[in-house]
Amino acid sequence: MSMTPQEYEAINQRYSPASKGWKTIPMAWLFGGIICCIGQALSDCYQALGLEKDIASASVSVTLVFLAALLTGLGVYDNIAKYGGAGCLVPITGFSNAVASPALDFKSEGLVLGLGAKMFVIAGPVIVYGTAASVIYGLIIYIFHWY
């Protein structure tokens, strides 16, 4: 069956659900903002406890990753993401969820072939392209001495 791009687009438009941007965009903004506010509150608390700003920032990242993985394991993060959409997926918590979810889904297949092999199915490309981009960025900085 061959069809023109215009025919394909017409079929795609007919069967695709309507966008709910009027609802999903503000909810993503709200939930992403809440996650960022929690991160800022944690940073302020860590600094109030005497940690330097750099160490407090690293501690916030670790805490948010831990909390997101814990909430994923308890089945709560999926419910939050159902309402928060991309606002829950973009920050560091979304990355933690992307690693923890496949690990939970495939744990019944064993530690190596299930958990170990499938843990980075979603997050793997992010790690690969993030590492490649950082190497390229580092080379540009090194070559042009921008520091």
C-alpha distance (Angstrom), angle and dihedral (degrees) to the residues before:
residue distance angle dihedral
M1 . . .
S2 3.77 . .
M3 3.75 124.8 .
T4 3.74 136.2 173.5
P5 3.78 121.6 -108.6
Q6 3.80 88.7 -108.9
E7 3.81 92.3 55.0
Y8 3.79 90.7 47.6
E9 3.81 90.7 50.3
A10 3.81 90.9 50.3
I11 3.81 91.6 52.0
N12 3.80 90.9 45.2
Q13 3.81 92.1 51.9
R14 3.79 92.3 47.7
Y15 3.82 95.6 53.6
S16 3.83 101.4 32.9
P17 3.80 117.5 98.7
A18 3.78 117.2 -113.2
S19 3.79 116.4 -98.5
K20 3.79 117.1 -103.4
G21 3.80 94.3 -159.1
W22 3.79 91.9 139.4
K23 3.82 87.2 66.9
T24 3.80 105.6 27.4
I25 3.81 98.8 49.1
P26 3.84 96.5 55.8
M27 3.82 91.1 42.9
A28 3.83 91.3 51.3
W29 3.80 89.6 48.9
L30 3.81 91.5 48.5
F31 3.81 97.0 46.9
G32 3.81 93.4 42.3
G33 3.79 88.5 50.3
I34 3.79 91.7 49.5
I35 3.81 90.9 52.2
C36 3.81 90.1 49.4
C37 3.81 91.0 48.3
I38 3.80 89.9 51.7
G39 3.80 88.6 51.0
Q40 3.81 91.7 50.1
A41 3.81 91.0 47.7
L42 3.81 90.2 51.1
S43 3.80 90.2 49.1
D44 3.79 91.4 51.2
C45 3.81 90.8 48.2
Y46 3.80 93.1 48.9
Q47 3.80 91.2 48.5
A48 3.81 90.2 48.1
L49 3.80 87.6 54.5
G50 3.80 88.5 58.0
L51 3.80 104.3 -95.7
E52 3.79 117.9 140.6
K53 3.80 116.2 -112.0
D54 3.84 95.0 -104.9
I55 3.79 93.3 48.4
A56 3.80 91.3 44.2
S57 3.82 89.9 52.7
A58 3.80 91.6 51.7
S59 3.80 89.7 46.7
V60 3.81 90.2 53.0
S61 3.81 90.6 53.3
V62 3.79 91.8 49.9
T63 3.80 91.8 46.5
L64 3.81 93.9 49.2
V65 3.81 91.9 47.5
F66 3.80 90.3 49.2
L67 3.81 93.8 47.2
A68 3.80 92.7 47.9
A69 3.81 91.9 48.9
L70 3.81 90.5 47.1
L71 3.81 92.5 48.8
T72 3.82 89.4 46.7
G73 3.79 90.3 52.5
L74 3.80 91.0 49.4
G75 3.82 91.0 48.9
V76 3.80 93.2 -117.5
Y77 3.82 100.0 109.3
D78 3.81 92.6 62.9
N79 3.81 89.9 56.2
I80 3.80 90.9 49.0
A81 3.82 91.1 48.2
K82 3.80 90.4 49.4
Y83 3.80 88.5 67.8
G84 3.81 100.4 26.7
G85 3.80 97.1 47.2
A86 3.79 114.8 177.2
G87 3.80 90.3 0.3
C88 3.80 87.5 72.9
L89 3.79 95.5 40.2
V90 3.77 102.2 50.6
P91 3.83 103.1 58.3
I92 3.79 123.7 69.8
T93 3.80 89.0 -85.8
G94 3.79 90.1 67.1
F95 3.79 90.3 54.6
S96 3.79 90.2 51.5
N97 3.80 89.8 49.8
A98 3.82 90.3 48.8
V99 3.81 89.9 57.0
A100 3.81 98.2 40.1
S101 3.83 98.5 45.7
P102 3.83 98.1 60.6
A103 3.80 89.4 41.8
L104 3.80 89.5 57.8
D105 3.81 93.7 42.4
F106 3.80 95.0 53.2
K107 3.82 101.8 33.8
S108 3.81 90.1 104.6
E109 3.82 89.3 65.3
G110 3.80 91.3 64.6
L111 3.77 138.2 -91.9
V112 3.81 97.7 -77.7
L113 3.81 107.0 31.0
G114 3.79 94.9 29.7
L115 3.77 113.1 30.3
G116 3.81 98.8 21.4
A117 3.79 97.9 41.7
K118 3.79 98.8 41.6
M119 3.82 100.8 37.5
F120 3.80 93.7 89.5
V121 3.80 99.0 38.1
I122 3.80 91.5 112.0
A123 3.81 100.8 22.9
G124 3.82 96.3 41.6
P125 3.81 96.6 82.4
V126 3.81 89.9 48.3
I127 3.79 90.2 54.1
V128 3.82 93.2 45.7
Y129 3.80 96.3 48.2
G130 3.80 92.9 39.4
T131 3.80 90.5 53.1
A132 3.81 92.3 45.6
A133 3.81 91.7 48.8
S134 3.81 91.6 49.4
V135 3.82 91.1 51.2
I136 3.80 91.6 50.0
Y137 3.80 90.8 46.2
G138 3.80 90.4 49.0
L139 3.80 91.6 50.6
I140 3.80 91.5 50.3
I141 3.81 90.5 50.3
Y142 3.82 91.0 47.0
I143 3.81 94.8 47.5
F144 3.80 95.9 46.9
H145 3.83 96.6 32.7
W146 3.83 94.0 -129.9
Y147 3.77 101.6 167.9
